[in-house]
Amino acid sequence: MKNDRESGPKTLILTVRVHPRSRKLGVEKLSPQEYKVHVTAPPEKGEANREVVAALAAHFGVPVSRVRILRGEKSRLKIIALELEG
């Protein structure tokens, strides 16, 4: 018997407020689709962005390749796409 639901990956869209140059790394949930991410890297040459992607990947237990910054690469407020297993 066939299953009508698709079993592909699901994409979760998150709004993330980034706090660069923090003392500690951390991901804090503010609401279902809103997070605050503290990173130790400065906001230079994409360092903070790489740390944000790595922190979110670790928090959600997905590979870094499944986390993308859709909007806000040069801003503290970012829109992130997170691909979850279906």
N, C-alpha and C positions, 0 to 999 in steps of 0.2 A: 504494500500500500504506500502511495506517495504522500509525502508531507507537503502541504501547501505553502508553508512558510519558507522563506529563503534562509539558507544557512551561512550566507556570506558575512563579512565583517560589518559592524555597525559603527557609524561615525558619531561621536559625541562632540558638540561644539561648546567650548568653554570660554568664559571671559576671565582673564587673568590679570591681576595687578601685581607688578614686579617691584620688589624692593632690592635694588643692587647694593653692593658693598655692605651687606648685613654681616653680623658677627657669626651667625649660624645659618645653615641651610634648613629650609622647611617649607612644607606645603600646608596651607590652612584653608579649610572649606568654609566659605561664607554663606553659600546657598547651593542648591543642586547644580547649577551651572556656573557658579562664580567662585574663584579661588584667589588666594593671596600666596605668592611664592617669594620666599626670601632666598637670595643667592649671595655668595661671597664675592663673586667676580664684579669688576667695574663694568659700566655700560660702554665699553670700547671694543671695537673690532669684532663685534658679535660674541664676545666672551660671555656676557650675561645671558644672551639668548641661548647659547649652547647649554649653559647650566640650567636654565629654565626647562628646556626640552628634556634634559637628563633627569631633573628632579621630578617632573610630571610622569615620565616613563617609569621611573622607579616607584612612585606613589601608586600608579594604576597597574603596575606589573605587566607592562607591555614593552616591546623593544623600542629603542629610540627612533627607529625608522618609521614607526607608526604615529609619531607626534609631529605635527606641522604647525608653523606659525602662519596663519592666513592673513592677518592684518596686525600692524603695529610693531614691525621690526625695530623701529627707532623710537618707540614710545614705551612708557611704563605700563600702559593699558594695552593688552594684546588679546586677539581672538585666536584661539588654538583649536585645531581639529585633532581629535584623538580617535584612532581607529581601534575598536575593540573586537575581540573574537565574537562571532555570531553564535 
